[in-house]
């Protein structure tokens, strides 16, 4: 069995810091990367060794495989943790590391490749008997044949351009009599948008939920699941609120989904951490969507309910350790919620925002976890992802966890930039969310309820009082860096 | 003395006086609220507001009351910043990015809500829309040009109001 002494974290921001925390606990040195622009961000100095990648586009910094391999060799690292995004699912990176004799804390290259391609992954699943969304994906594009296939699938169906994306060449068809007209217009649109009018027909799920199962396998053929995460609350196809357990599942359905996920791991001889994503229909049918062969942004909620540190398990698996527990010992305890704090304006179509974070905030609750890539005084720019932090809470049950999250958000104003914080609080307080009726169209369906509430007289009074009692101004320091100083500029009365 | 503040662009009139001890009495729309500063640490404060301790923050124009984040401005500063020209926040660049496309040209009559310029920022497209009816006088940047955040993109002469 290997024993890592030093690990390179090929990532940035909150996830780099999160991985470094576990490495520290394992007494493994972490090598951290940063760019010229990120000098002031906390990840730049969080590890044991910091490497400045200079400036330039991502392709020359975090995504430069050749350069990262050289760093591994120069600093004699034993392994690389890729985090999520960036190079975490890029097979060429895995291969380059293998050739350089550096371990990747991730899945085997073959699994990464087969799951990275939607078509291949679905073929593998079909062979293994994993449920897929019923549909027709064939080459024969004859109108009558497609109509027959649609009837076979059952209405409503979704016609989708094969080359598609962004909703172009997409039609929902409610009944057979509308099919041919919808098909023609989808084909026309697809031809105009992609130069290819090939379409596929799938069952349309009216009220879908996004539920995923955390899996983890070691190199000794043990395949585990760590229960599910419900991630249906999304905006622009990105998750913003995640929870575990899912309020939608019966114990029977939960077991069935988790068993299916483990079966997928077994089929693929998977190693490491992964996530199997499913779409759940109202009638309890669930379908394989895709498998992510890496750590997921929302992994902390699984850590909260199972008590396992997933990064630690990833490292131990990569070292070749046989995990010393049984599936039956992995329990889902209590309820955990994560919200993603984005620098964006939900009241203006989620437009990203930039600026300086004057104050991040500090929790006044027990056991609140803030995974953030920013500290007070940091600048948020357009160069990187607008997700600035994740807030994670755990409590004994769902109602209590929601309440705790609402309170926790109050302690983190991320003052100075526009964020989705207030919007997240509105979601948490929405009756339908409280009832656990969380479909992926939640944010759109209840858009009218999720707008800003008008300020009450009390709110206005408190705001004015805050303004009078905390007066600040930007002052230039000798170095020319703007800092915020507070001083009292109350007129009309003094404070003793 | 009556004062004025803009909260989220809404003008609020209020007055406040020093009450007993270190208390402040704020009157707004005929209703009076009592408050007192209990703790201050940089931009953060704990205010005893109507008998209850509430944590609030303020930095620059940004105020957070815990449940709400809001923008608070002195009307005088706002007027100064805006000037008397055609500058309008709604038609400036929301952030640094690239001008992708002009949807209108100089001399065009436009109506409120009409798309004027498409820009790309943070890998997403944003359409800058007209905040009022008018005529395009000038477009500051060409297609393909890079622009900073919060700069005016287009000059529009407002139609005379009825």
HADDOCK unambig.tbl for C-alpha pairs under 7 A between the chains (distance, minus, plus):
assign (segid A and resid 353 and name CA) (segid B and resid 95 and name CA) 6.96 0.50 0.50
assign (segid A and resid 354 and name CA) (segid B and resid 95 and name CA) 6.95 0.50 0.50
assign (segid A and resid 358 and name CA) (segid B and resid 59 and name CA) 6.89 0.50 0.50
assign (segid A and resid 382 and name CA) (segid B and resid 122 and name CA) 5.66 0.50 0.50
assign (segid A and resid 410 and name CA) (segid B and resid 66 and name CA) 4.21 0.50 0.50
assign (segid A and resid 410 and name CA) (segid B and resid 67 and name CA) 5.78 0.50 0.50
assign (segid A and resid 411 and name CA) (segid B and resid 66 and name CA) 6.51 0.50 0.50
assign (segid A and resid 413 and name CA) (segid B and resid 64 and name CA) 6.25 0.50 0.50
assign (segid A and resid 413 and name CA) (segid B and resid 66 and name CA) 6.79 0.50 0.50
assign (segid A and resid 415 and name CA) (segid B and resid 62 and name CA) 6.55 0.50 0.50
assign (segid A and resid 415 and name CA) (segid B and resid 64 and name CA) 6.94 0.50 0.50
assign (segid A and resid 416 and name CA) (segid B and resid 59 and name CA) 6.72 0.50 0.50
assign (segid A and resid 416 and name CA) (segid B and resid 62 and name CA) 5.80 0.50 0.50
assign (segid A and resid 422 and name CA) (segid B and resid 67 and name CA) 6.52 0.50 0.50
assign (segid A and resid 422 and name CA) (segid B and resid 68 and name CA) 6.03 0.50 0.50
assign (segid A and resid 422 and name CA) (segid B and resid 69 and name CA) 6.95 0.50 0.50
assign (segid A and resid 461 and name CA) (segid B and resid 33 and name CA) 6.99 0.50 0.50
assign (segid A and resid 463 and name CA) (segid B and resid 63 and name CA) 6.91 0.50 0.50
assign (segid A and resid 463 and name CA) (segid B and resid 65 and name CA) 7.00 0.50 0.50
assign (segid A and resid 466 and name CA) (segid B and resid 56 and name CA) 6.65 0.50 0.50
assign (segid A and resid 466 and name CA) (segid B and resid 58 and name CA) 6.89 0.50 0.50
assign (segid A and resid 467 and name CA) (segid B and resid 58 and name CA) 6.70 0.50 0.50
assign (segid A and resid 469 and name CA) (segid B and resid 37 and name CA) 6.65 0.50 0.50
assign (segid A and resid 470 and name CA) (segid B and resid 43 and name CA) 6.72 0.50 0.50
assign (segid A and resid 470 and name CA) (segid B and resid 58 and name CA) 6.34 0.50 0.50
assign (segid A and resid 472 and name CA) (segid B and resid 59 and name CA) 5.88 0.50 0.50
assign (segid A and resid 472 and name CA) (segid B and resid 60 and name CA) 6.16 0.50 0.50
assign (segid A and resid 473 and name CA) (segid B and resid 60 and name CA) 6.10 0.50 0.50
assign (segid A and resid 485 and name CA) (segid B and resid 42 and name CA) 6.93 0.50 0.50
assign (segid A and resid 486 and name CA) (segid B and resid 42 and name CA) 5.76 0.50 0.50
assign (segid A and resid 486 and name CA) (segid B and resid 43 and name CA) 6.74 0.50 0.50
assign (segid A and resid 493 and name CA) (segid B and resid 18 and name CA) 5.76 0.50 0.50
assign (segid A and resid 495 and name CA) (segid B and resid 22 and name CA) 5.73 0.50 0.50
assign (segid A and resid 496 and name CA) (segid B and resid 22 and name CA) 6.60 0.50 0.50
